[in-house]
Amino acid sequence: MNKQLSMSFFQDELAEVKTNKITFLEQMNRLVPWGKWIGIIEPYYYKGERGNMPYGLERLDSNCIL
């Protein structure tokens, strides 16, 4: 007979996914020189003169995600 899954099962699964995401972002922060990347992209990044306003370049930095 199959038992119904409990909510704690799903909470455990979500916690594991969150941990993997944080681990990945920490590795990205160690490998990618974000300051240099932003400096290279900034002159070419959309400035929002027409249409929708763009997201700030800092949002591309994974530090904002953590």
TORSEDO-681047 format. One record per residue (C-alpha): residue number from 1; residue in three letters; x, y, z. Coordinates in Angstrom, 3 decimals, always signed. Example, Ala and Ser with C-alpha at 12.3 -4.5 7.8 and 13.67 -1.06 7.14 Angstrom:
! residues 2
SITE;1;ALA;+12.300;-4.500;+7.800
SITE;2;SER;+13.670;-1.060;+7.140
END
This chain:
! residues 66
SITE;1;MET;+0.000;+0.000;+0.000
SITE;2;ASN;+1.326;+3.448;-0.938
SITE;3;LYS;+1.473;+6.068;+1.777
SITE;4;GLN;+0.696;+9.700;+1.174
SITE;5;LEU;+3.748;+11.955;+1.154
SITE;6;SER;+3.960;+14.359;+4.048
SITE;7;MET;+4.711;+18.075;+3.848
SITE;8;SER;+7.965;+17.520;+5.729
SITE;9;PHE;+9.151;+15.409;+2.801
SITE;10;PHE;+8.674;+18.368;+0.461
SITE;11;GLN;+10.333;+20.779;+2.896
SITE;12;ASP;+13.381;+18.519;+3.016
SITE;13;GLU;+13.504;+18.411;-0.780
SITE;14;LEU;+13.241;+22.206;-1.059
SITE;15;ALA;+15.972;+22.699;+1.537
SITE;16;GLU;+18.291;+20.490;-0.489
SITE;17;VAL;+17.631;+22.454;-3.669
SITE;18;LYS;+18.297;+25.723;-1.868
SITE;19;THR;+21.582;+24.339;-0.550
SITE;20;ASN;+22.656;+23.319;-4.049
SITE;21;LYS;+21.790;+26.768;-5.381
SITE;22;ILE;+23.798;+28.518;-2.680
SITE;23;THR;+26.749;+26.189;-3.259
SITE;24;PHE;+26.652;+26.917;-6.982
SITE;25;LEU;+26.492;+30.688;-6.448
SITE;26;GLU;+29.393;+30.575;-3.996
SITE;27;GLN;+31.474;+28.753;-6.604
SITE;28;MET;+30.515;+31.363;-9.214
SITE;29;ASN;+31.588;+34.182;-6.870
SITE;30;ARG;+34.983;+32.560;-6.459
SITE;31;LEU;+35.502;+32.035;-10.206
SITE;32;VAL;+34.026;+35.137;-11.867
SITE;33;PRO;+35.649;+38.576;-11.427
SITE;34;TRP;+32.330;+40.458;-11.229
SITE;35;GLY;+33.883;+43.925;-11.033
SITE;36;LYS;+35.747;+43.431;-14.319
SITE;37;TRP;+32.702;+41.966;-16.053
SITE;38;ILE;+30.492;+44.889;-15.059
SITE;39;GLY;+33.161;+47.336;-16.248
SITE;40;ILE;+33.302;+45.620;-19.647
SITE;41;ILE;+29.524;+45.375;-20.113
SITE;42;GLU;+28.519;+48.808;-18.790
SITE;43;PRO;+29.388;+50.914;-21.881
SITE;44;TYR;+27.218;+48.663;-24.074
SITE;45;TYR;+24.378;+47.979;-21.631
SITE;46;TYR;+20.928;+49.363;-22.495
SITE;47;LYS;+20.416;+52.707;-20.762
SITE;48;GLY;+16.601;+52.812;-20.922
SITE;49;GLU;+16.252;+55.836;-23.174
SITE;50;ARG;+13.115;+54.341;-24.748
SITE;51;GLY;+10.766;+51.637;-23.628
SITE;52;ASN;+11.112;+49.705;-20.403
SITE;53;MET;+13.701;+50.616;-17.824
SITE;54;PRO;+16.562;+48.116;-17.652
SITE;55;TYR;+17.651;+46.179;-14.601
SITE;56;GLY;+20.786;+47.508;-12.943
SITE;57;LEU;+24.023;+45.762;-13.825
SITE;58;GLU;+24.491;+44.926;-10.157
SITE;59;ARG;+21.544;+42.539;-10.454
SITE;60;LEU;+23.653;+40.463;-12.828
SITE;61;ASP;+26.124;+40.001;-10.009
SITE;62;SER;+25.317;+36.789;-8.122
SITE;63;ASN;+25.997;+38.531;-4.785
SITE;64;CYS;+22.559;+40.121;-5.126
SITE;65;ILE;+20.927;+36.706;-5.420
SITE;66;LEU;+22.247;+35.424;-2.117
END
